[in-house]
Amino acid sequence: MTKPIRVAVVGCGYWGPNLIRNFKSFPDCELTDLCDVSTSRLKHLKSLYPDVTTHTSFDEMLSGRALDAIIIATPVHLHHKLAMQSLNAGKHVMIEKPMASSVAECDEMAAAAEKNKVTLMVGHTFLYSPHVRKIKEIIKSGDIGDIFYISSRRLNLGLFQKDINVVWDLAPHDISIIEYLMEEMPVSVNCQGNAHVTRGIEDISNMTLTFSSGRYATVQTSWLDPRKVREITIVGSERMIVYDDIQPLHKIMIYDQRVEKPPHYDSFAEFQYAYHYGDVYIPYVKQDEPLKIECRHFLDCIRTGDAPLTSAVQATGVVRVLEASTASLKQGGARVPTHVTS
Protein backbone atom coordinates (compact mmCIF):
# COMPACT_ATOMS: atom_id res chain seq x y z
CA MET A 1 0.00 0.00 0.00
CA THR A 2 1.23 3.51 -0.86
CA LYS A 3 2.46 5.45 2.14
CA PRO A 4 0.11 8.37 2.93
CA ILE A 5 1.38 11.89 2.36
CA ARG A 6 1.41 13.66 5.74
CA VAL A 7 0.00 17.17 5.40
CA ALA A 8 -0.44 20.22 7.64
CA VAL A 9 -2.60 23.28 6.97
CA VAL A 10 -1.41 26.71 8.18
CA GLY A 11 -4.13 29.37 8.36
CA CYS A 12 -7.57 28.13 9.37
CA GLY A 13 -9.66 31.23 8.74
CA TYR A 14 -11.83 31.91 5.69
CA TRP A 15 -10.30 29.49 3.16
CA GLY A 16 -8.40 27.06 5.36
CA PRO A 17 -11.43 24.91 6.32
CA ASN A 18 -12.12 24.21 2.63
CA LEU A 19 -8.57 22.94 2.19
CA ILE A 20 -8.84 20.86 5.36
CA ARG A 21 -12.09 19.26 4.18
CA ASN A 22 -10.60 18.28 0.83
CA PHE A 23 -7.29 16.92 2.07
CA LYS A 24 -9.16 14.89 4.70
CA SER A 25 -11.15 13.23 1.91
CA PHE A 26 -8.21 11.53 0.17
CA PRO A 27 -7.31 8.00 1.29
CA ASP A 28 -3.64 8.45 0.33
CA CYS A 29 -3.30 11.63 2.39
CA GLU A 30 -3.08 12.01 6.15
CA LEU A 31 -3.89 15.50 7.43
CA THR A 32 -2.18 15.47 10.80
CA ASP A 33 -1.67 19.08 11.90
CA LEU A 34 -3.39 22.47 11.87
CA CYS A 35 -1.81 25.80 12.75
CA ASP A 36 -3.43 29.18 13.43
CA VAL A 37 -2.95 32.13 15.79
CA SER A 38 -6.60 31.88 16.86
CA THR A 39 -7.17 29.35 19.63
CA SER A 40 -10.94 29.60 19.13
CA ARG A 41 -10.61 28.60 15.47
CA LEU A 42 -8.40 25.68 16.40
CA LYS A 43 -10.82 24.57 19.12
CA HIS A 44 -13.69 24.59 16.62
CA LEU A 45 -11.75 22.60 14.02
CA LYS A 46 -10.54 20.16 16.68
CA SER A 47 -14.19 19.44 17.46
CA LEU A 48 -14.76 18.58 13.79
CA TYR A 49 -11.49 16.66 13.31
CA PRO A 50 -10.50 15.25 16.72
CA ASP A 51 -7.60 13.24 15.28
CA VAL A 52 -5.57 16.32 14.24
CA THR A 53 -2.94 18.06 16.36
CA THR A 54 -3.35 21.83 16.65
CA HIS A 55 -0.64 24.48 17.05
CA THR A 56 -0.44 28.23 17.55
CA SER A 57 3.31 28.17 16.78
CA PHE A 58 4.37 27.43 13.22
CA ASP A 59 8.00 26.81 14.23
CA GLU A 60 6.88 24.25 16.80
CA MET A 61 4.71 22.44 14.28
CA LEU A 62 7.38 22.41 11.56
CA SER A 63 10.09 21.01 13.83
CA GLY A 64 7.98 18.58 15.80
CA ARG A 65 6.33 16.36 13.18
CA ALA A 66 7.46 14.21 10.27
CA LEU A 67 5.42 16.18 7.74
CA ASP A 68 5.68 15.80 3.98
CA ALA A 69 3.77 18.89 2.85
CA ILE A 70 2.62 22.25 4.17
CA ILE A 71 -0.53 24.00 2.89
CA ILE A 72 -0.35 27.77 3.47
CA ALA A 73 -3.59 29.76 3.61
CA THR A 74 -2.49 32.81 5.59
CA PRO A 75 -2.54 36.54 4.76
CA VAL A 76 -0.28 37.36 1.82
CA HIS A 77 2.41 39.16 3.83
CA LEU A 78 3.20 35.85 5.60
CA HIS A 79 3.44 33.73 2.43
CA HIS A 80 7.14 34.26 1.73
CA LYS A 81 8.36 33.68 5.29
CA LEU A 82 6.31 30.55 5.93
CA ALA A 83 7.01 29.09 2.48
CA MET A 84 10.76 29.65 2.75
CA GLN A 85 10.87 27.93 6.16
CA SER A 86 8.87 25.01 4.81
CA LEU A 87 10.82 24.63 1.56
CA ASN A 88 14.19 24.83 3.31
CA ALA A 89 12.96 22.16 5.72
CA GLY A 90 12.42 19.90 2.71
CA LYS A 91 8.62 20.12 2.69
CA HIS A 92 6.42 20.29 -0.39
CA VAL A 93 4.37 23.50 -0.38
CA MET A 94 0.98 24.49 -1.72
CA ILE A 95 0.30 28.17 -1.12
CA GLU A 96 -2.77 30.28 -1.73
CA LYS A 97 -2.87 33.07 -4.30
CA PRO A 98 -1.24 35.46 -4.77
CA MET A 99 2.02 33.58 -4.35
CA ALA A 100 3.81 36.41 -2.53
CA SER A 101 3.98 40.19 -2.11
CA SER A 102 6.59 40.74 -4.84
CA VAL A 103 8.27 39.10 -7.81
CA ALA A 104 11.54 39.06 -5.84
CA GLU A 105 9.90 36.98 -3.11
CA CYS A 106 8.42 34.62 -5.71
CA ASP A 107 11.84 34.12 -7.28
CA GLU A 108 13.36 33.26 -3.89
CA MET A 109 10.62 30.72 -3.20
CA ALA A 110 11.02 29.10 -6.62
CA ALA A 111 14.80 28.86 -6.15
CA ALA A 112 14.34 27.27 -2.72
CA ALA A 113 11.93 24.69 -4.13
CA GLU A 114 14.37 23.79 -6.91
CA LYS A 115 17.33 23.60 -4.52
CA ASN A 116 15.49 21.31 -2.11
CA LYS A 117 13.88 19.27 -4.92
CA VAL A 118 10.33 19.72 -3.62
CA THR A 119 7.02 20.67 -5.23
CA LEU A 120 5.88 24.29 -5.00
CA MET A 121 2.33 24.90 -6.20
CA VAL A 122 0.07 27.96 -6.00
CA GLY A 123 -3.69 27.87 -5.47
CA HIS A 124 -5.03 29.51 -8.60
CA THR A 125 -8.15 27.41 -8.17
CA PHE A 126 -10.03 28.52 -11.28
CA LEU A 127 -7.47 26.89 -13.55
CA TYR A 128 -8.75 23.59 -12.15
CA SER A 129 -12.37 24.47 -12.87
CA PRO A 130 -13.95 22.09 -15.42
CA HIS A 131 -15.76 25.11 -16.88
CA VAL A 132 -12.57 27.12 -17.45
CA ARG A 133 -10.96 24.04 -18.97
CA LYS A 134 -13.98 23.60 -21.24
CA ILE A 135 -13.64 27.20 -22.40
CA LYS A 136 -9.98 26.55 -23.16
CA GLU A 137 -11.00 23.46 -25.16
CA ILE A 138 -13.55 25.49 -27.15
CA ILE A 139 -10.99 28.19 -27.92
CA LYS A 140 -8.34 25.65 -28.95
CA SER A 141 -10.83 23.98 -31.33
CA GLY A 142 -11.16 27.27 -33.22
CA ASP A 143 -14.91 27.40 -32.63
CA ILE A 144 -14.97 31.08 -31.67
CA GLY A 145 -12.28 32.12 -34.16
CA ASP A 146 -9.52 34.50 -33.06
CA ILE A 147 -9.86 36.11 -29.63
CA PHE A 148 -10.40 39.85 -29.98
CA TYR A 149 -10.51 40.66 -26.28
CA ILE A 150 -11.52 39.36 -22.84
CA SER A 151 -13.52 41.32 -20.28
CA SER A 152 -13.96 40.23 -16.68
CA ARG A 153 -15.92 41.52 -13.69
CA ARG A 154 -15.42 40.30 -10.12
CA LEU A 155 -17.60 42.35 -7.81
CA ASN A 156 -19.27 42.00 -4.41
CA LEU A 157 -19.90 43.79 -1.10
CA GLY A 158 -16.79 42.86 0.95
CA LEU A 159 -14.80 40.93 2.12
CA PHE A 160 -12.56 43.88 3.02
CA GLN A 161 -8.87 43.09 3.54
CA LYS A 162 -6.46 45.00 5.76
CA ASP A 163 -3.11 44.13 4.19
CA ILE A 164 -3.88 44.15 0.45
CA ASN A 165 -6.14 46.14 -1.88
CA VAL A 166 -8.97 44.82 -4.06
CA VAL A 167 -6.62 44.26 -7.00
CA TRP A 168 -4.34 41.91 -5.06
CA ASP A 169 -7.36 40.22 -3.44
CA LEU A 170 -9.70 39.57 -6.39
CA ALA A 171 -7.84 40.19 -9.66
CA PRO A 172 -5.42 37.21 -9.39
CA HIS A 173 -8.33 34.90 -10.27
CA ASP A 174 -9.07 36.76 -13.49
CA ILE A 175 -5.45 37.44 -14.42
CA SER A 176 -4.63 33.74 -14.15
CA ILE A 177 -7.69 32.75 -16.22
CA ILE A 178 -6.95 35.38 -18.90
CA GLU A 179 -3.31 34.33 -19.21
CA TYR A 180 -4.40 30.67 -19.39
CA LEU A 181 -6.90 31.36 -22.18
CA MET A 182 -4.72 33.83 -24.10
CA GLU A 183 -1.64 31.61 -23.80
CA GLU A 184 0.55 34.68 -23.41
CA MET A 185 1.59 37.12 -20.71
CA PRO A 186 0.59 40.79 -20.79
CA VAL A 187 3.40 43.19 -21.62
CA SER A 188 1.87 46.22 -19.90
CA VAL A 189 -0.80 47.20 -17.39
CA ASN A 190 -2.98 50.27 -16.88
CA CYS A 191 -4.79 50.36 -13.54
CA GLN A 192 -6.98 52.97 -11.87
CA GLY A 193 -8.78 52.68 -8.55
CA ASN A 194 -9.99 54.46 -5.47
CA ALA A 195 -10.13 53.93 -1.71
CA HIS A 196 -13.50 54.83 -0.17
CA VAL A 197 -13.54 52.91 3.12
CA THR A 198 -9.93 52.52 4.27
CA ARG A 199 -7.34 55.17 3.40
CA GLY A 200 -4.65 53.82 1.11
CA ILE A 201 -6.38 50.51 0.34
CA GLU A 202 -8.25 50.65 -2.97
CA ASP A 203 -11.66 48.99 -2.84
CA ILE A 204 -12.54 49.44 -6.53
CA SER A 205 -10.33 49.15 -9.60
CA ASN A 206 -10.30 48.93 -13.37
CA MET A 207 -7.35 47.29 -15.08
CA THR A 208 -6.35 46.91 -18.74
CA LEU A 209 -3.86 44.26 -19.80
CA THR A 210 -2.10 44.69 -23.15
CA PHE A 211 -0.48 41.77 -24.97
CA SER A 212 2.28 41.70 -27.57
CA SER A 213 -0.17 40.11 -30.04
CA GLY A 214 -2.20 43.32 -29.99
CA ARG A 215 -5.03 41.78 -27.97
CA TYR A 216 -6.07 43.18 -24.63
CA ALA A 217 -8.20 42.35 -21.62
CA THR A 218 -10.00 44.33 -18.95
CA VAL A 219 -10.49 43.39 -15.29
CA GLN A 220 -12.97 45.22 -13.05
CA THR A 221 -12.90 44.49 -9.31
CA SER A 222 -14.85 45.88 -6.37
CA TRP A 223 -15.59 45.28 -2.70
CA LEU A 224 -18.39 47.87 -2.88
CA ASP A 225 -20.87 46.47 -5.38
CA PRO A 226 -24.40 45.54 -4.20
CA ARG A 227 -24.41 42.34 -6.29
CA LYS A 228 -21.98 39.47 -6.41
CA VAL A 229 -20.70 39.22 -9.99
CA ARG A 230 -18.24 36.63 -11.31
CA GLU A 231 -18.37 37.02 -15.08
CA ILE A 232 -15.90 36.74 -17.96
CA THR A 233 -16.72 37.51 -21.60
CA ILE A 234 -14.49 36.23 -24.39
CA VAL A 235 -15.17 37.95 -27.72
CA GLY A 236 -13.97 36.06 -30.78
CA SER A 237 -14.07 36.76 -34.49
CA GLU A 238 -16.73 34.06 -35.01
CA ARG A 239 -18.51 33.59 -31.68
CA MET A 240 -18.56 34.88 -28.12
CA ILE A 241 -18.46 33.10 -24.76
CA VAL A 242 -19.93 34.32 -21.48
CA TYR A 243 -18.73 32.50 -18.37
CA ASP A 244 -20.91 33.28 -15.34
CA ASP A 245 -19.56 31.45 -12.31
CA ILE A 246 -22.53 32.52 -10.17
CA GLN A 247 -24.90 30.34 -12.20
CA PRO A 248 -25.44 26.97 -10.50
CA LEU A 249 -25.60 24.90 -13.71
CA HIS A 250 -25.36 26.82 -16.99
CA LYS A 251 -22.11 28.66 -16.35
CA ILE A 252 -21.01 28.77 -20.01
CA MET A 253 -23.07 30.25 -22.85
CA ILE A 254 -21.77 30.45 -26.42
CA TYR A 255 -23.31 33.20 -28.55
CA ASP A 256 -23.23 32.65 -32.30
CA GLN A 257 -22.93 36.38 -32.93
CA ARG A 258 -20.39 38.53 -34.71
CA VAL A 259 -19.80 41.62 -36.80
CA GLU A 260 -18.81 41.09 -40.43
CA LYS A 261 -17.08 43.63 -42.64
CA PRO A 262 -17.89 43.64 -46.37
CA PRO A 263 -15.10 41.93 -48.33
CA HIS A 264 -14.89 44.80 -50.84
CA TYR A 265 -16.66 48.02 -51.68
CA ASP A 266 -16.26 50.85 -54.19
CA SER A 267 -17.43 53.80 -52.12
CA PHE A 268 -18.11 54.78 -48.52
CA ALA A 269 -21.83 54.70 -49.26
CA GLU A 270 -21.55 51.00 -50.11
CA PHE A 271 -19.67 50.20 -46.88
CA GLN A 272 -21.97 48.53 -44.38
CA TYR A 273 -21.29 46.25 -41.46
CA ALA A 274 -23.27 43.03 -41.33
CA TYR A 275 -24.40 41.72 -37.95
CA HIS A 276 -24.75 37.97 -37.57
CA TYR A 277 -27.23 36.80 -34.91
CA GLY A 278 -27.36 33.06 -34.39
CA ASP A 279 -28.30 30.67 -31.63
CA VAL A 280 -27.06 30.46 -28.06
CA TYR A 281 -25.41 27.19 -27.02
CA ILE A 282 -24.92 25.78 -23.53
CA PRO A 283 -22.23 23.08 -23.56
CA TYR A 284 -22.42 20.21 -21.10
CA VAL A 285 -19.76 20.29 -18.39
CA LYS A 286 -19.47 17.65 -15.68
CA GLN A 287 -19.71 19.28 -12.25
CA ASP A 288 -16.60 18.75 -10.10
CA GLU A 289 -15.27 20.91 -7.28
CA PRO A 290 -12.24 22.82 -8.62
CA LEU A 291 -10.57 22.89 -5.20
CA LYS A 292 -10.78 19.12 -4.88
CA ILE A 293 -9.19 18.73 -8.33
CA GLU A 294 -6.48 21.21 -7.30
CA CYS A 295 -5.68 19.40 -4.03
CA ARG A 296 -5.60 16.05 -5.83
CA HIS A 297 -3.22 17.53 -8.42
CA PHE A 298 -0.85 18.69 -5.67
CA LEU A 299 -0.66 15.21 -4.16
CA ASP A 300 -0.14 13.67 -7.60
CA CYS A 301 2.71 16.09 -8.38
CA ILE A 302 4.41 15.18 -5.10
CA ARG A 303 4.30 11.50 -6.05
CA THR A 304 5.32 11.89 -9.71
CA GLY A 305 7.64 14.90 -9.52
CA ASP A 306 5.74 16.55 -12.38
CA ALA A 307 5.48 20.34 -12.52
CA PRO A 308 2.07 21.60 -11.35
CA LEU A 309 -0.29 23.38 -13.71
CA THR A 310 -0.19 26.35 -11.35
CA SER A 311 3.57 26.32 -10.90
CA ALA A 312 5.83 28.98 -9.43
CA VAL A 313 6.52 30.22 -12.97
CA GLN A 314 2.82 30.67 -13.74
CA ALA A 315 2.09 32.26 -10.36
CA THR A 316 5.06 34.62 -10.57
CA GLY A 317 3.61 35.90 -13.85
CA VAL A 318 0.43 36.86 -12.01
CA VAL A 319 2.40 38.67 -9.29
CA ARG A 320 4.34 40.47 -12.03
CA VAL A 321 1.05 41.90 -13.30
CA LEU A 322 -0.02 42.81 -9.76
CA GLU A 323 3.25 44.65 -9.15
CA ALA A 324 2.78 46.61 -12.37
CA SER A 325 -0.82 47.41 -11.36
CA THR A 326 0.43 48.87 -8.07
CA ALA A 327 2.89 51.09 -9.92
CA SER A 328 0.15 52.14 -12.35
CA LEU A 329 -2.22 53.01 -9.49
CA LYS A 330 0.44 55.26 -7.97
CA GLN A 331 0.88 56.98 -11.35
CA GLY A 332 -2.83 57.62 -11.85
CA GLY A 333 -3.41 54.80 -14.32
CA ALA A 334 -0.27 55.24 -16.43
CA ARG A 335 0.84 52.39 -18.66
CA VAL A 336 3.44 50.32 -16.83
CA PRO A 337 5.43 47.50 -18.47
CA THR A 338 5.40 44.08 -16.82
CA HIS A 339 8.97 43.34 -17.97
CA VAL A 340 7.95 39.95 -19.26
CA THR A 341 10.91 38.08 -20.73
CA SER A 342 10.41 35.61 -23.55
C-alpha positions in Angstrom: 0.0 0.0 0.0 1.2 3.5 -0.9 2.5 5.4 2.1 0.1 8.4 2.9 1.4 11.9 2.4 1.4 13.7 5.7 0.0 17.2 5.4 -0.4 20.2 7.6 -2.6 23.3 7.0 -1.4 26.7 8.2 -4.1 29.4 8.4 -7.6 28.1 9.4 -9.7 31.2 8.7 -11.8 31.9 5.7 -10.3 29.5 3.2 -8.4 27.1 5.4 -11.4 24.9 6.3 -12.1 24.2 2.6 -8.6 22.9 2.2 -8.8 20.9 5.4 -12.1 19.3 4.2 -10.6 18.3 0.8 -7.3 16.9 2.1 -9.2 14.9 4.7 -11.1 13.2 1.9 -8.2 11.5 0.2 -7.3 8.0 1.3 -3.6 8.4 0.3 -3.3 11.6 2.4 -3.1 12.0 6.2 -3.9 15.5 7.4 -2.2 15.5 10.8 -1.7 19.1 11.9 -3.4 22.5 11.9 -1.8 25.8 12.7 -3.4 29.2 13.4 -3.0 32.1 15.8 -6.6 31.9 16.9 -7.2 29.3 19.6 -10.9 29.6 19.1 -10.6 28.6 15.5 -8.4 25.7 16.4 -10.8 24.6 19.1 -13.7 24.6 16.6 -11.7 22.6 14.0 -10.5 20.2 16.7 -14.2 19.4 17.5 -14.8 18.6 13.8 -11.5 16.7 13.3 -10.5 15.2 16.7 -7.6 13.2 15.3 -5.6 16.3 14.2 -2.9 18.1 16.4 -3.3 21.8 16.7 -0.6 24.5 17.0 -0.4 28.2 17.5 3.3 28.2 16.8 4.4 27.4 13.2 8.0 26.8 14.2 6.9 24.3 16.8 4.7 22.4 14.3 7.4 22.4 11.6 10.1 21.0 13.8 8.0 18.6 15.8 6.3 16.4 13.2 7.5 14.2 10.3 5.4 16.2 7.7 5.7 15.8 4.0 3.8 18.9 2.9 2.6 22.3 4.2 -0.5 24.0 2.9 -0.4 27.8 3.5 -3.6 29.8 3.6 -2.5 32.8 5.6 -2.5 36.5 4.8 -0.3 37.4 1.8 2.4 39.2 3.8 3.2 35.8 5.6 3.4 33.7 2.4 7.1 34.3 1.7 8.4 33.7 5.3 6.3 30.5 5.9 7.0 29.1 2.5 10.8 29.6 2.8 10.9 27.9 6.2 8.9 25.0 4.8 10.8 24.6 1.6 14.2 24.8 3.3 13.0 22.2 5.7 12.4 19.9 2.7 8.6 20.1 2.7 6.4 20.3 -0.4 4.4 23.5 -0.4 1.0 24.5 -1.7 0.3 28.2 -1.1 -2.8 30.3 -1.7 -2.9 33.1 -4.3 -1.2 35.5 -4.8 2.0 33.6 -4.4 3.8 36.4 -2.5 4.0 40.2 -2.1 6.6 40.7 -4.8 8.3 39.1 -7.8 11.5 39.1 -5.8 9.9 37.0 -3.1 8.4 34.6 -5.7 11.8 34.1 -7.3 13.4 33.3 -3.9 10.6 30.7 -3.2 11.0 29.1 -6.6 14.8 28.9 -6.1 14.3 27.3 -2.7 11.9 24.7 -4.1 14.4 23.8 -6.9 17.3 23.6 -4.5 15.5 21.3 -2.1 13.9 19.3 -4.9 10.3 19.7 -3.6 7.0 20.7 -5.2 5.9 24.3 -5.0 2.3 24.9 -6.2 0.1 28.0 -6.0 -3.7 27.9 -5.5 -5.0 29.5 -8.6 -8.2 27.4 -8.2 -10.0 28.5 -11.3 -7.5 26.9 -13.5 -8.7 23.6 -12.1 -12.4 24.5 -12.9 -14.0 22.1 -15.4 -15.8 25.1 -16.9 -12.6 27.1 -17.4 -11.0 24.0 -19.0 -14.0 23.6 -21.2 -13.6 27.2 -22.4 -10.0 26.5 -23.2 -11.0 23.5 -25.2 -13.6 25.5 -27.2 -11.0 28.2 -27.9 -8.3 25.7 -29.0 -10.8 24.0 -31.3 -11.2 27.3 -33.2 -14.9 27.4 -32.6 -15.0 31.1 -31.7 -12.3 32.1 -34.2 -9.5 34.5 -33.1 -9.9 36.1 -29.6 -10.4 39.9 -30.0 -10.5 40.7 -26.3 -11.5 39.4 -22.8 -13.5 41.3 -20.3 -14.0 40.2 -16.7 -15.9 41.5 -13.7 -15.4 40.3 -10.1 -17.6 42.4 -7.8 -19.3 42.0 -4.4 -19.9 43.8 -1.1 -16.8 42.9 0.9 -14.8 40.9 2.1 -12.6 43.9 3.0 -8.9 43.1 3.5 -6.5 45.0 5.8 -3.1 44.1 4.2 -3.9 44.1 0.5 -6.1 46.1 -1.9 -9.0 44.8 -4.1 -6.6 44.3 -7.0 -4.3 41.9 -5.1 -7.4 40.2 -3.4 -9.7 39.6 -6.4 -7.8 40.2 -9.7 -5.4 37.2 -9.4 -8.3 34.9 -10.3 -9.1 36.8 -13.5 -5.5 37.4 -14.4 -4.6 33.7 -14.2 -7.7 32.8 -16.2 -7.0 35.4 -18.9 -3.3 34.3 -19.2 -4.4 30.7 -19.4 -6.9 31.4 -22.2 -4.7 33.8 -24.1 -1.6 31.6 -23.8 0.5 34.7 -23.4 1.6 37.1 -20.7 0.6 40.8 -20.8 3.4 43.2 -21.6 1.9 46.2 -19.9 -0.8 47.2 -17.4 -3.0 50.3 -16.9 -4.8 50.4 -13.5 -7.0 53.0 -11.9 -8.8 52.7 -8.5 -10.0 54.5 -5.5 -10.1 53.9 -1.7 -13.5 54.8 -0.2 -13.5 52.9 3.1 -9.9 52.5 4.3 -7.3 55.2 3.4 -4.6 53.8 1.1 -6.4 50.5 0.3 -8.3 50.7 -3.0 -11.7 49.0 -2.8 -12.5 49.4 -6.5 -10.3 49.2 -9.6 -10.3 48.9 -13.4 -7.3 47.3 -15.1 -6.4 46.9 -18.7 -3.9 44.3 -19.8 -2.1 44.7 -23.2 -0.5 41.8 -25.0 2.3 41.7 -27.6 -0.2 40.1 -30.0 -2.2 43.3 -30.0 -5.0 41.8 -28.0 -6.1 43.2 -24.6 -8.2 42.3 -21.6 -10.0 44.3 -18.9 -10.5 43.4 -15.3 -13.0 45.2 -13.0 -12.9 44.5 -9.3 -14.9 45.9 -6.4 -15.6 45.3 -2.7 -18.4 47.9 -2.9 -20.9 46.5 -5.4 -24.4 45.5 -4.2 -24.4 42.3 -6.3 -22.0 39.5 -6.4 -20.7 39.2 -10.0 -18.2 36.6 -11.3 -18.4 37.0 -15.1 -15.9 36.7 -18.0 -16.7 37.5 -21.6 -14.5 36.2 -24.4 -15.2 37.9 -27.7 -14.0 36.1 -30.8 -14.1 36.8 -34.5 -16.7 34.1 -35.0 -18.5 33.6 -31.7 -18.6 34.9 -28.1 -18.5 33.1 -24.8 -19.9 34.3 -21.5 -18.7 32.5 -18.4 -20.9 33.3 -15.3 -19.6 31.5 -12.3 -22.5 32.5 -10.2 -24.9 30.3 -12.2 -25.4 27.0 -10.5 -25.6 24.9 -13.7 -25.4 26.8 -17.0 -22.1 28.7 -16.3 -21.0 28.8 -20.0 -23.1 30.3 -22.8 -21.8 30.4 -26.4 -23.3 33.2 -28.6 -23.2 32.6 -32.3 -22.9 36.4 -32.9 -20.4 38.5 -34.7 -19.8 41.6 -36.8 -18.8 41.1 -40.4 -17.1 43.6 -42.6 -17.9 43.6 -46.4 -15.1 41.9 -48.3 -14.9 44.8 -50.8 -16.7 48.0 -51.7 -16.3 50.8 -54.2 -17.4 53.8 -52.1 -18.1 54.8 -48.5 -21.8 54.7 -49.3 -21.6 51.0 -50.1 -19.7 50.2 -46.9 -22.0 48.5 -44.4 -21.3 46.3 -41.5 -23.3 43.0 -41.3 -24.4 41.7 -38.0 -24.8 38.0 -37.6 -27.2 36.8 -34.9 -27.4 33.1 -34.4 -28.3 30.7 -31.6 -27.1 30.5 -28.1 -25.4 27.2 -27.0 -24.9 25.8 -23.5 -22.2 23.1 -23.6 -22.4 20.2 -21.1 -19.8 20.3 -18.4 -19.5 17.7 -15.7 -19.7 19.3 -12.3 -16.6 18.8 -10.1 -15.3 20.9 -7.3 -12.2 22.8 -8.6 -10.6 22.9 -5.2 -10.8 19.1 -4.9 -9.2 18.7 -8.3 -6.5 21.2 -7.3 -5.7 19.4 -4.0 -5.6 16.0 -5.8 -3.2 17.5 -8.4 -0.9 18.7 -5.7 -0.7 15.2 -4.2 -0.1 13.7 -7.6 2.7 16.1 -8.4 4.4 15.2 -5.1 4.3 11.5 -6.0 5.3 11.9 -9.7 7.6 14.9 -9.5 5.7 16.5 -12.4 5.5 20.3 -12.5 2.1 21.6 -11.3 -0.3 23.4 -13.7 -0.2 26.4 -11.3 3.6 26.3 -10.9 5.8 29.0 -9.4 6.5 30.2 -13.0 2.8 30.7 -13.7 2.1 32.3 -10.4 5.1 34.6 -10.6 3.6 35.9 -13.8 0.4 36.9 -12.0 2.4 38.7 -9.3 4.3 40.5 -12.0 1.0 41.9 -13.3 0.0 42.8 -9.8 3.3 44.6 -9.1 2.8 46.6 -12.4 -0.8 47.4 -11.4 0.4 48.9 -8.1 2.9 51.1 -9.9 0.1 52.1 -12.4 -2.2 53.0 -9.5 0.4 55.3 -8.0 0.9 57.0 -11.3 -2.8 57.6 -11.9 -3.4 54.8 -14.3 -0.3 55.2 -16.4 0.8 52.4 -18.7 3.4 50.3 -16.8 5.4 47.5 -18.5 5.4 44.1 -16.8 9.0 43.3 -18.0 8.0 40.0 -19.3 10.9 38.1 -20.7 10.4 35.6 -23.5 
